[in-house]
Amino acid sequence: MTSPIKFGTSGWRGLIADDFTFANVRLAVTAIANHVNSKRKNPTILVGYDTRFYSEEFSQLAVQILRQHEIRTLLCETFTPTPAIAYEIMRRKLDGAVNFTASHNPAQYHGLKFSSSDAGPALPEVTKDIENRVAKMLAKDGALGSAPVTSAHGGENGKGETVNLRDGYLKRLEELVRFDVLRKAKDKLVVDVLHGCGAGYLDRALTDHGVSIQAMRTERDCLFDGTGPDVSEENLAPLRKAVVDSHASAGLATDGDADRFGVIDRDGTWISPNQILALVYDYLVETRGWNLPAARSVATSQMIDAAAKSRNQSTYQTPVGFKYIGQLIREDKIALGGEESAGLTIRGHVPEKDGILACLLVAEMIASRGASIKEQIQQLFKKLGREFWPIRENLHLSDEQKANAVQKVTLDASTLLGRKVVSIDRTDGAKFVFDDGTWMLLRLSGTEPLLRLYVEADSEAASARLAGEATAWVLKN
């Protein structure tokens, strides 16, 4: 039997009441319990959750199952950001965490992330083992999936130990961010947590250190305004308006579980996470003296490579999935690692995306340099001797179109879209690098039913043209 639990680039996600059911959660958590018990004696697992529909009930069920398997549990008292959960694993030397979140996905989704004892997202060999255990359970005893879930709503004594991670995590941020620089600059910032877990974290970190902020969308809304808690340009339209109306220095946003960041410049421009990664890397090397390489996923702008090169450093390229960057953080090989999908972490911190820290570093950088983000990007372009304008398109294709596209990219072409191909990288999907330094990548999403197209050229117009040509090529029979 195959497993109904499939881990993508960041956990298992599914539609609530369709794939993401109590029965399937029971299977997934039982498999995780068996996996953890096979690795060590008397383990302790942290259970966390985001602001989505039924998060508390799924978490309570997880606690109940883990405790049935003689695993000590620590249940988060309330909605908790993914990076705070990762930090707590490190701080307490726990054996891992089960975190109920679908991150930036729309409201109809829920999800489960499993983090290992190293505080990073579970590596493929771990998630494969969990999936195989589910398949074996179903083959042996399909009834487990339909066992009653009445005790999912267990009373107080069913909760076990509860913890609140906020103070410990905020204290850690004080060691990583130069709040004195922020305080002195007297910048006004607008913070938008998109009804997610960043509430009480990003806003608190700033106000506790005397920074003037306006906070938005801090209350729970399981429907996320009907748009979903993604830090996309479209979803941050209310933040853009607030920044412009209040003449703030910047708008800072976190997604549903606060592991991703969004940035709006003072004039209301949404800034590509790709460009933020290169800027923050350059800033950290300059201010922290970390003369170390950078790391990025295969789908991320090569602007960070150029920034690293200008500092006489190299760049590690990884498949898509933050777990690979987490590995480099654990080995202390990089100053900063990031992904174009707005994930970032830095040296000495968690091997996991941290949207809260990313926003604070951007705020510190603005305060320190006294220039808008756009001005800083232009200065960096000047220093690098060229511009970088990455674009990502999500292509919603039929199964036939998807199969056709996958077939097309398996070809080793020497020319494509009228351009000479100098290399093809199949780290994750297929990335075609052209002789003029432009590139395109096609890969199937690991979290949504999409084909993702990434392109990069040295001007906005050239990138838009390349994206258009690539889309037409994919759709052509």
N, C-alpha and C positions, 0 to 999 in steps of 0.2 A: 504493500500500500504506500502511496505517496503521502507526504505530510501536508496538511492544510496550512501549516505554519511555514512561511517562507521569509527568510531574512534578506533584506535588500542592502543597499549601501549603508543604511543607518537603522537597523532594527526591523521588526515585522510591523507592517501597517495594513489596515483593512477597513472596509466600510462597516460602520457600527450596525449591528444586528444582521449583517449579511455574512461577512468573513470574521469580523471582530465581535465574537459572541462570548458569553460566559463559558460555554462548552469548550471553545477553542483556547480561551485564556487558561482554563483549567489544565488542558493538555500541555500548553506551552510552559506554564509555571511548574507543573509536575516534572516535565523533561529537564527544566533548568535545575530543579531541586536534585534530581538524580545525577545530573552532570556535576553540580557543585559537590555533592557528597562523594562522588567518585574521585575527586581531586584532593579533598582534605577532611580531617576529622573536626567535629564541632564547629562548623562554619557560621559566620554571621553575615547576613545579607540586609542591605538597606532597601527599603521600598519607597519609591517616590512617585509623584504624579503631577500632571499639568491641570489647566483649568477647563478641560473638555468635559462634555457630557458623560456622566457615570464614572468619572475618574476615581472617586472615593470608593465606589462599590467594587471596581476591578482591583483596586489596591488592597481592600479588605479581604477579598477572595485570595489574593496572592499570599498575604500574611498567613491566612488560615492554612493554605496548602504547604507553605514552607515550614510552618510550625509542626504540621502533621509529619513532616519528614525530618523532624528533630533539628531544624535549622533555626538558630536565634535570629529574630527579625528586629529591625529598627524601622518603624514606620514614620514617615514625615508627617508632621502635624497638619500641614497645609500645603498648597501648591508650591512646588520648589523647582528652581531653574536646574537644567541639566548640568551646567558647570559647577553649581554648588554641590550637587550629588557627587560629581567626579572628585571634587576637592575633599569631601567628607570621607570617601573611600581611602584616599591617600592619607588624610589626617589621622583617621582611626585604624588604618591598616586593615580594612574590612576585606571580606572575600568576594565582594562584588555588589551590584545593585540591579534591581528590577525597577524600571522607570516607565510608568504608563504615560506615553506622550506620542502624538503624531507630528510633533515639531511644527513645521510651517504648513502642513497639509490643510485643505479646507475642513470646515466644521463637521462634515459627515464622516470623517475618518477618525479612528483612534489607532493607537500603536503601543508597542512594547519595545523598549531598548534594554538590552542586557549588557552591563559593563562588567568586565573582569576585575580581578583583585588589583590589577595595575592601573585601574581608574579610567582606562580607555574603552572605546566601543569594542565589544568582543570580536576577535579576529575570525576569518572565515572557517578555520578548522573547528573553532568552538561552536559557531552557529550551525555548522553542518552536523556536528554531533548532536545538538539539541533537536534539529529537524529529524535526524535518523531515529532518535529516541521516541519522538512523537509518532513516526511511521510505525515503529515496532509496537508501541502501545496500542495503536489502532488495529494493527494486524492481530494482536493477541487478545485485546479486550476493547472492542469498539464502544462498549458501554460507558467507559470512562468519560467520553465526550458528552454523554447525555445525562451524567449524574446530576442530581438536584443541586441547586445553588442557593437554597434557602438561607444557609448560614453566611452567605456573602455579606449580609447586612448585620453580622454579629455585633453583640453589644459591646460595652466599654471593655470588659475583660477579654473579649476576643481580639482586641487590637494589639495586645502585647505592648512592648516598649515603644514610646513615641519620642521623636526628636525634632528640634527646630534648628535648621542649619544656617539661618541668616547671619547671626552675629559672628560665627566662626569664619564664614566665607567673606563677609564685609571686612573683617580684620585682615584677612589674607590680601584683599585688594589694596589695603593701605601700604602693604610692603611692595606692591608692584607699580602703583600709580603715584605720581608726584602731585599730590593734592595741593601742596603749598603753591605750586606754579599756577594751578587753576584758580586758587583763591585770590592771588595777587592780580590776576588779569581782569577780574570782575566781569567776565563774559556772562551774558544771559543765554541760557540754553533751553530748548524745548525737548522734553522726553516723551516718547510715545511707546507704550509697552503692548499695544494692540490687544488688550484684554488678556494678556498672557502672564507668564510667571515672572517677568521682569519687574512687576509691580512690587514696591516695597524693597527692591534691591537696587536697580539703577538710580531711581529717584532718591532713595535714602542715601546711597553712597555719595551723591553730590550734595544734598542738603546738609548732611552730617558734617561736611567740610566747608560749609559756608558759601556754597555756590548757588547763585540765583537760578531757579528753574521754574518752568511751567510744565506740569505733568498731565498727560492725556491718556484716555482709555485705560485707566488703572483698575476699573471694576471688572468683575467676572462677567463674561458674556459668552455662553457656550456656542453661540452662532457667529461670534467675531464680526459683528456688524454685517453679516451676510457675505463678507469678502474673503474671510480666512485670515489667519495670523501670519501671513508671509510679508517679509520686508521688501516687497516689490515696489517699483516706482508708482504703480497704479494704487496700491493699498496705502501708500504714504501720502496721498493727496491731502488728507486733513492735516497732516504734520507740515506739509509744505505751506499750506495756508497760514497755519499758526506761526511758523517761523517768519514769514514775510510780514504778517500783520503786527507781530510783536517786536520786529527789528532785532531778532535774536542772532547770535553769532553762528548757531548751527542747530539742526534738529537731529536727535539721536534716537534710534528705534531698536527694539529687540523683538524677535518673533515669538511664537507660542510658548516654547520652552526656554527662551532666552539664550539659545546657543548661537543664533545668527544676529547680525547687526545691519542696520540701515542708516545711511547718513544723508541729510539734506543740507546743502550749503546755505549761507546767509541770504542769497538771492532767490532761494527756492529751488535750485537745481538739485535733482537726485544724483548722487555720485555713485558710479559703478564700484562695487566691492573690489573688483580687480585693481582699480587705481588706488584704493585705500590700502590694500595689502602692500603695494610697492612703497607708498608714502610712509606707512607706519614702520616698515622694515628699515627704510633709510633713516627715519627719525630715531629708532632704537639703537642702531649702530652708532649714530652720531652722539646721542645723549647717554647711553648706557655703556658705550665702549665695547659692545659685544661684537668682536670681529669674527663672526661665524657665518656659514652659509644660510640661505633661505630654503624653504621647501614649498612646493605647490603641486596641485594635481595636474594631470595631463590636460584638463579642460581650462586651466587658468591662464590668464594673460602672461606673456613673456616679458612684460614690463618689470616684473619682480626680478627676472633673470638679469635684465639690463641694470637695475638698481644694485643688485648684488655685485655684478661685474665692475661697476663704477667704484665699488668699495673693495675691489680685488678679492671678491668671494665668488663661490660657485652656487649652483641651485640644484637641489634634489627634485626629480620629477617622480610623482607617485600615481597609481591608479586613482580613480575617483572613490572617495570614502575616507573619512577623516582618520580612521584607524591606522592608516599607513603613515600619516603625518604624526600621529600620536606616538608611534614607535620611535621616530627620530627625536621627538621631544624627550622621551624617556631615556634615550641614549645620549642626551645633551649634545646633539650634533648640529643644532640649528638655533638661530636667534629668534626666528619667527616662521611659522608654517601656516599656510592658508589655502582656501579654495574659493573659486569664483562665486560659489553659491553663498557667500557671506559668512564663511567660517574662518576663525583665526584663533591661534593660541601662541604663547611666547615662551621663551626659555625659562625653565624653573617652575613653570605653572603646570596645570593639568594637561594630560595628553588627549584633550577633548576640546571641541569648539567652545569659545566663551564670548558670547555677544555683549555681555555686560562689560567685561574687561576691554573689548574692542572699542566700544563707545567711549569709555573713560580715557583710553589712550588717544583717541581722535580728539577729544575735548582738551586733553593736556597738550597735544601737538599744536592745536589752534592757539591756545593760550601762550605757549612757549614761543611760537614763531610770529605771532601777531599778524598773521595773514589768513585770508579765506582759503578754503580747500582748493578752489579753482586756481587761485594764485599759486598755491604750493605745487599743484599738478603741473602748471605751466613752467614753473621753475625747475621741476624735476625733468620734464621733457627736454628743456634746454640743456640741462646737465648731461642727459643721456644721448643727446644728439638726434633724437627722433621721437615721434608720438606713437601712442598705442591706444587703439579704439576697439576694444572687444565687444562682441554682440553675442547674445544667446537667444535662440528661438526655440520654442517648444512646438514641435510638429505633431498634431493630433492626426494620426494616420489609421486607415483601415488595416486589418491583419495582412491583407494582400499587399498593400503599399509598404507596410513595415518589412515584410519578407523580401519584397523587391529591393528595398533600400539596403537591407543587410547583405543581400546577394551582391549588389553593386559595389559595396565598399570592400568586398573580399578581393577584388581585382587589384593586381599590382600595376597601376597605370603610370606611364611616364609623363603623360600630359592629362590635365583635367581642367574643365572650364576654360580652355584656351590658355592655361598656364603650365609652365614646366614644373613637374613634381621633383623635388630634390630628396625628400625622404618620406617614408610612411611609418607611422608609429602605431603599433597595435597594443599598447599598454592597456588600453580600455577603449573599446570601439576602434575607430580608424581615424588617425589624424594625418592629414596630407599637408606637408610643408612645401610651399612654393619658392621658386628661385628669387622672388622679390622680397622674401621675409614674411609674406602673409601666410596664413594657414587656415584650415577648416577641419573640424572634428565632428564626426557623427557617432552617437552612442545611444543605446536604449537606456532610459531612466531606470534606476534601481528602486525608486520609491513611488513612481506614478506611471500610468500606461501611455508613455510618450516616447517619441524619438527626439533627442536633443541635438540641436545643431549649434556649434560654436564657430565663430570666425573672428579673425583679427587682422586689421590692416593699419596703415599709419595716418588715416584720416577718417572722420565720421562718414564722409561720402563714400570712400573706398570700401569701408567695412559694410555699409548698407548695400552697396552694389554686389559685393561678394556674397552676402547673405541671401540676396534675391536670386542670384545665379545658382547658388548651391541648392536653395529650396526648389527651384524649377527643375534642376537636375534630379533631385530625389523623387519628385512627383511624376517625372516623365516615365512612361512605361518602356 
